[in-house]
Amino acid sequence: MTAPKTVNLKTLSQALGLSQTTVSRALNGFPEVSEKTRARVVEAAKRLNYRPSPSAASLATGKSRLIGHVVSLSEHIMINPHFADFIAGAGEVYAQSGYDILLRLAPLSEQERIYVNLAQDQRVDGVVVHGPLTGDSRIGILNGLGLPFVVHGRCDDVGEDYSWMDVNNRRAFHRATRFLIELGHRRIALVNGLEAMNFAHRRRQGYDLALEEAGIAPDPALLFSADMVEPYGYNATREMMALADPPTAIVVASVLPAIGITRALADLGLRPGEDVSIITFDDCLSFLQAGYRGGARDIPYFTSMRSSIRDAGKRVAQMLLERIDNPSASPEHELWEADFVIGQTTAPPRQG
């Protein structure tokens, strides 16, 4: 199949009988162009399959039309299916607005320098900050540079105001742990993400608070913090189930280690829900659909706190584009609540 022929700015201008400057200004939203002329230009651009030159568009608007994503290059953070789904959602919004993505991989120690270089070279119109730490120094650097940015997540104790979008991780894990306590569980393990990361730190706070409210002392033997991958869940579960007093329930930070937990339980001849309850945080990853058809409706396998990371990517991208268009606007703060979904992996503890 032959691709439709495209035209450049010169050809489009000749077809309309207008100067290239007028056509460019009409397509890029300059206010001095009348709405009648703008509508005529836009209609002709669509009909003739006009495709702007990226360099020409940059010169006309003063924008690079690039969004920076600086991603940690290490074994434990962000280059994983969660990031893939996030960037798919963000990329959809960028494409609709004529932006592309500039992806940089770097250790956390080098990211501040990269932000400075991106701002000085005017390579990007804005950036998304991933994997915020508690007290993250990147926030102050970006505020000082004046480069529009939005944080996916948020930081504590940075002494700065900034735009962020986050899930209420503390409340989600408080609710999950309290649900297990109400079912009768007292030996509840936490298989968390890396607690230097702010989201995991908040999840630990929610878990601890629920135990404290119930008068249950946390047992260090039931607390785990590591990269959220399948083998981590498997190894942590084998270690816990070998204890003299193993857990009857597990709260887990991601569906990936939750799969490892179910594998470990199967190796031990135990069944999720019946023998050991599991509640996981489910990012609704595109390649993992945790439900199956049961009767007239879908019944999820895992009981979970559910929030779409792809939708989060879309929203963060929208917030960033709004900041690029209006950099003097007050910072935005958006906190989502996770849905609590009852599945098949929770039940009261077995007696005896």
Beta strands, then each sheet from edge to edge (+ up, - down):
strand 1: 66-72
strand 2: 100-106
strand 3: 126-129
strand 4: 149-152
strand 5: 164-167
strand 6: 188-192
strand 7: 223-225
strand 8: 249-252
strand 9: 277-282
strand 10: 291-294
strand 11: 297-300
strand 12: 303-306
strand 13: 333-336
strand 14: 339-341
sheet 1: 2+ 1+ 3+ 4+ 5+ 13+
sheet 2: 7+ 6+ 8+ 9+ 12+ 14-
sheet 3: 10+ 11-
end
